[in-house]
């Protein structure tokens, strides 16, 4: 990862592409739950030049790194590693330049299926920053997006650089291990939230009362 940054400063686009491919192949060689757990412990113990997050049940992890590639559709690359039949399987996530930093797990009553809520930061080409939540599940055919958010959405985003709202508050407040999500209302600067709760199938709008109406 340090070498990528160095190549970027020298404008070595061909070498950058080659090194990104080497990184991809290396990550996809992670093929056992034990090795995945070792990576998780190592990542938490010292500062790294990439982002890594893993679900509490150890069944889903995501690597994120800056590709420094001018030819890339997004600045960052995400590779998910999910557990199926005690084997770790890699797959790329093509959903923008997102840096994932947390995975929450809620249990769906439909097929007793875990739903993984990925929290991350996305930066647009125009420089705007968004925080976002993406919902995934592990199915027979692999990892799939789940339309569990209101209006059958699989992702929800917030513009974290909204000038009318304090930057440190322009994020989701995720509570009860992911089953309750407070969404700041960024159209004003009152600090108000709306609330969605997971009902075992999907998230639906709920009511806030008293002091919870304000941050």
RAKALIN-V530910 format. One line per field, one symbol per residue. ss: DSSP state (H for helix, E for strand, C for the rest). psi: psi as a letter, one per 40 degrees, with the letter a starting at -180 (. if undefined). burial: b if it has 24 or more other ideal C-beta (glycine too) atoms within 12 Angstrom, else e. A space follows every 10 residues. Layout:
ss = ???
psi = ???
burial = ???
//
This chain:
ss = CHHHHHHHHH CCHHHHHHHH HHHHHHHCCC CCHHHHHHHH HHHHHCCCCC EEEECCCCCE EEEEEECCCC CCCCCEEEEE EEEECCEEEE EEECCCCEEE EEEEEEEECC CCEEEEEEEE EEECCCCCEE EEEEEEEEEC CEEEECCCEH HHECEEEEEC CCCCCCHHHC CCEEEHHHCE EEEECCCCCC CEEEEEEECC CCEEEECCCH HHHEC
psi = ddddddddde fgdddddddd dddddddeeh eidddddddd ddddeihifi hhiiideeeh ihhhihdfhd eididihhhi hihhffhhhi iihgfaghhh eihihihieh efhhhhhhhi hihideeihi iihhhiihad eahiihgeii ffieiiihhe eheehhdeeg iihhiffeeh hhhigeeafe eiiihiihee dihihiiiib dedi.
burial = beebeebbee eeeeebeebb eebbeebeeb eebeebbebb eeeeeeeeeb bbbbbeebbb bbbbbbbbbe ebebbbbbbb bbbeeeebbb bbbebbbbbb bbbbbbbbee eeebbbbbbb bbbeeeeebb bbbbbbbbee eebebbebbb eeebbbbbbb eeeebeeebb bbbbeeebbb bbbbebeeee eebbbbbbee ebbeeeebee eeeee
//
